[in-house]
Amino acid sequence: YSSLGVVTSTSVGMDRRLGVIAEILSELLGLDAVYARNDARTRREVGLPTWRGRLIGEAGPTAQIDEGGVRFEVDVIRGQKTGFFIDQRENRLLLQRYAPRGGRILDLFSYTGGFGLHALAGGAAEAVLVDESDYAVEAALRNAELNGLSGRVSAVRSRVKEFLESARERGDRYDAVVVDPPALVPSRERLSMGLKTYVAVNAAAMEVLEPGGLMISTSCSQFVDAGRLRRVLLTAASRAGRRVRFLGGVLGQSPDHPVDPLHPWTGYLKGFALAVE
């Protein structure tokens, strides 16, 4: 991220080489500091200690980046993953291209405002960002200000389920909705329960969409493949009493998150763009 590097390790062997890796990255890329984010769930699952902190350099943990003309502040210590969800880059840019001009956007599980701010950059008039994290809401408002969009952004700290229930009761309607939840199926044992949650949140999101509205829905769970997500969306549409059309093919992760055919789980991110009648 700009002049900051971030590394993450999931093995004892790589842990022992983090210092050397940080020095090489710093020299090759001219970085001011390199941080480690070794706090992923996969480390806990294999019994590795979790921690986050600076490996080398003196710079603080925040940097500004530019993504398709939209600026974001990234905090590599307080933020999720390595500070930003780079894997969704191409899908955010897709929304920027197809956002309804003059429309109202609802960005659910919005984190620091990625989808919503890109929609505004594409011509939408207003974005409502919803996340239950204090940090995410504060960061989203800073990013809106960074782009001169504060007057067109509302950031709401709320659980998505509760927000959608209230929105439906108020009769709120949106021209585009993004549903980008965390992994609702973190393990095979939770598949059935997680799929029910995916259906519920997508159905509720469809209920607040204007007829003909645009929806982007994704899943980052390795246990939910594209076919299963497609069936989830069809079930959600039936429950919401809406008819959907799929626009284009399966959405995936950015090219800097390559998929290894020998390890299918590396293709964890999938999604669809839909027109909801």
Beta strands, then each sheet from edge to edge (+ up, - down):
strand 1: 4-7
strand 2: 33-38
strand 3: 51-57
strand 4: 62-67
strand 5: 70-75
strand 6: 104-108
strand 7: 126-131
strand 8: 153-157
strand 9: 174-179
strand 10: 209-219
strand 11: 244-251
strand 12: 270-276
sheet 1: 1+ 2+ 3-
sheet 2: 4+ 5-
sheet 3: 8+ 7+ 6+ 9+ 10+ 12- 11+
end
